[in-house]
Amino acid sequence: MGLLLVWAVDLWAPRQDLPWKPLLLADPPGLATGVKFARAAADPETCRDILRDGGVEFVAEPDRTQGFCTTLNAVRLTGGVTRLSPAAPVMTCKAALAYAFWERHAVQPAAAAVLGQGVARIEHFGTYACRNVYGRSEGRPSEHAFSNAVDVAAFRLADGRRISVVGDFRDEGAEGAFLRRVRDGACPWFKGVLSPDYNAAHRDHFHLDYGRYDICR
């Protein structure tokens, strides 16, 4: 009876609800997505396979070290996701995986629901910077020191309109609602999500990283 029940669950339950089924970018989030995503982010080969199977185009980057800053398991995103500007940034595979799931399952749905159109381009301030947090001379390294973060500044819509964090996050209309929705929508995928609600240093961008600390503000 037990084997029959397992067979029935495996056959009929949605793939995204079953932890033993592969994680696919095309699947909507489900009961097991978080577990499968964390597992994929921790495994470089699985991470790249999921990006590739999801139609995300990338080039593998060599490991590099600059002072105390080391970038491991990095990819350069070249296509298959909402285009970033500047184009083709280098980031860790786990950060790229988080970006792909965020733009697919949060950014584009929010744009369609709130603004009635898609996002054509996402503007950012960069992924890599060999520095400590807030550029201090002492303290812990920023996730940017490992190419493990991206600072998102604005969204360019299909009709050419630009919605920026610095100009529209506090807006009480659709633009502000969209920005707050995509900020919240980043939290299931990234570990660290910082916005203007966090502090003044993030007044003009969303800091999104896949680092050690879970925070969503």
Order of alpha helices (4+ residues) and beta strands (2+ residues): alpha-alpha-alpha-beta-beta-beta-beta-beta-beta-alpha-beta-beta-beta-alpha-alpha-beta-beta-beta
